[in-house]
Amino acid sequence: MKRFFLFLLVNFFNLAVFAQTPRQIGNITTFAKLYGYVRYFHPSDEAAATDWEGFAVYGAEQVENASNATDLKKKLAKLFLPIAPSIRIYMAGEDVRFDKAEITPPDTAGYKAISWQHLGIGFGDERSIYKSSRINRLTISKSNRATFGNAGEMIEVSSYQGKEFILKARVKVVKGPGTGHLWARVDTDQGTGFFDNMMDRPVINGKEWATYEIKGKIDTNASKLAFGAFLLGTGNVLVDDLTLLIKEGETWATHYSNKYPKNEEKNLEKINEAQPGYHFSINEDAEDSNFYLSISDSPARARNGDSARLFEQHCQVGEYISKEIGSGLQCLVPLTLYGTEKSTYPVADKDGLEKLRNNLSSIVTASLSGDSLYTRLADLVITWNIFQHFYPYFEEAQTDWENDLRIAVKSAYTDKTDYDFLKTLQKFTAKLKDGHVRVSSPASIRERFMPPVEWEWVENKLIITGILQDSLPLQAGDIVTAINGSSPEAYFEEIQQYISAATKGWLDSRAQVSSLAGIENSTLNLKITKANGSMEDVGLLRSLSVRGYYAARSEETVSREISQGLYYLNIDAASDDDIKELMPKLKDADGIICDLRGYPKSSPELIAHLLSEKDTSSMWMRVPRIIYPDQEKIAGYKHFGWEMAPKKPHLDARIVFITDGSAISYAESYMSFIEHYKLATIVGQPTAGTNGNINPFRLPGGYHISWTGMKVFKHDGSRHHGVGIIPDVYVEKTIAGVREGRDEFLEKAIEIAKGK
């Protein structure tokens, strides 16, 4: 009976924990909504000065276990009122009204109106077209987006292949929250070999001088060994006695040693020029007169708020938002505040603000890992808000973004490692259907190796299309009928849920590569049906690095004369010099086939030789002007175009362009001119349907997300995203064509170029 009672008690406890999960998810999503409204749209000085990454981590932990709406309201108020004293958090249904008098000082003389403007969303890079600032406020900005300052060396190691090495140095971080790291990377003839940058064991602020080391083995096909030290984030790291040892026989021989003498400071000039966000110097220790390398982030620069106004439209004093934030709560957030040169009005409670900042100061965001639940929850809060307020393609994505957040939060609770959460972030952002979305982290390195084959879906079957190693028992045209015990359809369905794509063409292109990737030297087990109907089991070793894989499959042909007067030009491989050298022949050609199944290597100057009139389409790229949350009442767009002009010699030949779903971004800008001005016959498949400058950001835990920050249309103003450049002549590969080694896209292009 006691056992039975204990069993019931344990299971009741488990059920009780499970029953809390919906409440926890609701608490986090409610926190997320208020987080975005205050971070990006409430203009108080206290909010602008907040460490929002640390705040996301701290806040998620504070609100997670709120027991009910009243408790959650209290916790949110404790978090947000110290940095946004003029906001209101209240129960849904309460009669809370905005009172302009509460945010108006008794005498407004000397005050100016402060509010946010966003051109897209800026992450601090002065060179970026995307910017965020408060009007009538000094905008503090970094000179670039660099997130680490690195000092490194490189040596030749081809004669030390297979040998062990140790990189060590004395390191101390004297100012945070950034972290110090040593790093070592072996370069091989196939790409990157051994790599370690201490992301799993960074040097943090507060520790004394200590010796840190990286132990590794020089790959058997190594050519170079690069190594050094860096500061991740902001702060100041000191480095001394950087030493590289290589084991020769039973002896460790010193192959590099740097005690950073004072006279080496002149050698740092180029490093300082190349990394303007950081400063490198040789300093002297006052206690022992020893010299060391100092790496620190450069001082922030301030620019005048009036001159930094991004556009004319802005919120007025008295404008506010009233929003439901979930869990039975609502918020009221003023969008404009009065402010003097010293502070915005009303000023936050000093004690509450100091207590919050002390709590945040204990969170070293640069050293956080996805192994931590609260890092995972914070990253979802940050990511959801960036897209919620600034992603320009929700109409095309057709997804329930708020529900997507709830699903991702639920997944974050069951994730155990940083790699688990990497997959959660990928699945979360795949819902956006943005071909520019890529989620990476140090954990993604584990699946960066490929078997020496290419495959593709042809006639609804997965076909081997390329063999990158002579000894493989495979032939082009072999049909894959099973992968690791699963059907190819099921295997690819699993892969595709982690890929963000606006079109099937880009989804297929990404999946063809992602489906092959895995851990180094792991095996991909296939069942194969040969052309004669026989079946074989084949195990493929993932032995190539990603760089080595692409190098092995790259198309070497830049250009060639197919027949008299008919030229082939590979836009993916041809440089500007290649095209310039070929131009005299192209000028007299009868036909020119331009292959753009991928990404151009050259500038778009070739287009100018095809144009007969000046390009007048100057509004096809548009960056949104945002002053209200949730992308409501967008205040217009800043327009961009290429504004190209015709250039001599004009190419009068019959022009054909080949393209497909692997052509994305710049390739689509290139192809958009061909389509709009009818400069050629387009052959192949629709392009990726994703264009516009990316606007990447980083998250605590080392995660990096790229995405499309601008809205791009076709030149006639119609939709491009999810559509792409549509070919005049569609071409499909056939299994017979693959087996015969034929390029059916090129065959069709030749046929058209010859006027048939």
VEXBA-747282 format. One record per residue (C-alpha): x, y, z. Coordinates in steps of 0.05 Angstrom, whole numbers, plus 5000, padded with zeros to 4 digits. Layout:
residues N
XYZ...
END
This chain:
residues 756
500050005000505750485016508950344948502350474913501451124951508451344934507251184860501051614861504652184896510352184846505752174786501452714816507653144824509653004751502653194728502853824770509454034737506553884669500354284686504754894700507754894630502155274595502455804650510055854642509455914567504156464576508556834625514456834577510357054516507157614557514057844579516357804507510958284483512258804536519758724525519058924451514459514464519159814516525759644483524259904414518860434424519060734494523961314491526161384564533561484577533460924627530860424576535860664523541560534571539259834591543159204576537358884539540658214528541958134602535058404616531957864572535657314610534157614679526857784662525357084635527756784700523757274742516957194708517356464689513856184751508856744764502856374794497256794764495857454728496357864791503157564808505557654737503358384736507258504800513558174772513058554706512259214743518459064784522358934721519959484675518060084718525260244738526960354664520160584639516660944696511161244652508360574626502360234657501159484666494059304685488858754685484858674621478159014630480759544679479060254661486060534654486761144609492561524584493662194617498362664580499263074643502962494676508562534626508663294621513363684667510464294704514564754659516564494590521665044578528264724559524964054542524663724474520363144449524062474448521561884407524361294368525361244293527460604258529860544187529059794186532559654252539559874268544459444308549859984316553559954250554460664223555860384153549359994150543260244113539160014173539060504232535360644296535661274337531661734383530262434356532963004398537762534432545062384425545761714390551361284417553960834363559760364348563960504287562459804260558659174276564858764294563458364356570558154371577458444368582757944345590357934343593057324307598856994271599456454217605055964204606555424152605454724181605554254121611853934150608453814218602253444193599552954244603353254302600453494368600854234388599354674448597655414445598055764512598256464540597256854604590557214600586557684644579958054633580058714671573558984645567158634622562058404604566258154545570457534550577557344532579356764486585256404454583956094386587255614338585255394268588454894221587555044147587654444101587154354026579754194037578054774083578254824159581054264200582054304275578754914307577955154378576455854404574855714477567455894469565855344518570855604570571856354562576056794608571357244647572257894685574657874757579857324752587257434762592657294710592456554693595256104639590255824589591555334533588754984472591054284456590154004387592953594330595153864262591053524208594453044161592853494101594454144137597854734104597255314154596155404228592856064248592456254322591856834369587457174422581157584419576257984461569057784449564158364460565958974500571159054555578658974561582758334556590258294571594657764538601957584551606857024534603056754475606756104458605955554407609054874421609254284372611053584394616853284356618152584379617952624455619953354458615553974457619054494413617355234416615355474346612656164366613356604427611157314438612157684504609658314470615558784477614259534475617459614406612059174376606859714385608459994316606259324286599259424314597760024270594959594214590859184263587759814292586060064222582959394202578759324265576060024279571259774333577159554377583759844401590259454407596259694447602459464485601959664558606659614618604859284684606459794738608159244789613358844750614959294690612658724645609458894578603058564552597958624495591558994512585258904469579259364485573059604450573760304421570260874457563160984431561961614392556062074400552762464345547663024351540562774355537563314310542463174253541462434264533962464250532761894201526562174167521162704177515662274207515762174283511062074341508262684377507562804451501062484472501561884426501561214461499760484450494760064490495959324477493758654504500058274522496857614543495757254610489857724623494258344622494758984581499859534576499760274561506360544533507561284515511461334450514162044461516962364524519563044542526863084558532363564577539663454558540363064623534262624628527362434602521162584642518862274688525462044719525661324745526061134818533361164834533560574883529460114838533760284778540260174816537759504843535759274773542459484743546259114798542358484782543858564708551258704719552057994746549957704679555957634632552057544567558257394526559456764567552356504565550755834533544655524501545454974553541755454601534155494599534056244612538956384555534455994509528156364532531757034527533956884456526856724435524357364467529557774429528757414363521157434364521058184375526058354320521757994269515158204300516658944292521558964233520958364187517758624122514757974095509557724145504057804093507857334047509956854103502756734124504656474193501756574263508056884293505256924364503456194363510156034332513356354394509155924441511355294404518655504406518255674481515354984494521054684455526155094494523754774558525254074532531954254499537954014538543954274499546154874458545454434396538254244414536654974418540155124352535054654320529355004357531655684331532255414260525355104263522455744293525356214240523655724183516455954192518456634164519656354094525756804084531256504042536356954076534956654144540856254170541756064243548655854264552655774328559055424351554654804360553254794285560554634270559153914290555153794226559854114175562353504138559853194073560352544034563452613964556852593925551453063900544152883895537753213871530353073863529152903790522452643764520252583837525952113854532352263892538052173842545552163850547752733804555052803820560852363842566552733876571052123889573051613837572851003882565451053900560950473878556050973849554151273782550551903762543251713754543051193810536451243848536651303924530950893954532750934028537051374073539051114142532950654141527951204121524851364055528051954019521452324025521152254100528652404107527953054068521553254104525453234169531053654140526554174107522954374171529354724193530355114128527255794116525455874043520556314004520255843944520655093931526755213887530755513945528154993994530454433947537154763935538554844010535954154027540353813975546454034014543654034085541253324077548353084064551553454122553453104187558952964238565952844211567052124189559951914204556551454154550651584109547450904094543850874027539850373988541050473914537450233851542150223792540250363719539749613705534849513763539749193811539849433883545749563928547249803998552350364000555550704060558251404048563351704095562652444111569952604099569853294066569253954102563954414073569354844041572654224012565953973987564354613949571454643921570653923895563954053861565554753833564854883759571755073732569355323663569056083662567656153588568255783523566255823450560855303441560755373366562855913317559956573342556456253402559656383470558256103540559656533601559156263672556856863713558056473777565456393761567256983716570657583748570258293720577158193688574757543655568757903625572958493603577958033569572257673533568558303513571658383443569157683425562357803457561658453417561958063351558257443376551857173345549556873411551556913484549256433538550056693609549556173664547056443730545255823769548156073834551356733853555157243810562557323822562957973782559758663786553358773746557059163692555358653639548058873646550159573623552759273558545858963547541659593563539160023506536360563550537660853619534960463678529360873709526960383763529460693827524360443878524759683876528659633941525259944001527160004074521160124120520760744164517960494230515560914288509860474314510259754341507459134307508959474239502559884245502060524204508860454170511361154156513361014085519860744057526860964037527860753965533960463931535660253860541760143817540160683766544560373712546260693646547860363579555260243565559060113502560059653468552659463465551958713457547158573399547657813401541957343416542457313492540156733535540556703612540156043649537756063721534455643775532355613848539455673873539956403849538456853909539357573931544657923888543457403834536157593833537758343830542058163770536557743738531158273753534258733701534358163650526958033665524358743669528059033609527358393569534758363556534957613544530856973540530856663609531455903612530855433671527055483736524456063780529656373825529556363902524656933911528757273966532357923954534858523994540658684041541058224101541158514172544357994217544357994293547457584348544257274410546857074478549756374474553556514410547756444362547656854297541556984254541457304185535057544152532258024100531558734127528559084066522558974022524358843949519458863891520058723818521759343777514559433757512459443831509458743833511258213884518157883882518557533950516256813943515656903868522657023841524757133769520356703725523656373664520956473594522455743580521755223635526654643637526354013679532053523688530752803670533752163699535851963628539452633620543152553686545351843667547752093599551652663631547653193594546253903618539053963594538654693616544654873573542054453515535654853514539555503519543855303459537655133419534655813433541256193422541755863353534856123337531555433334
END
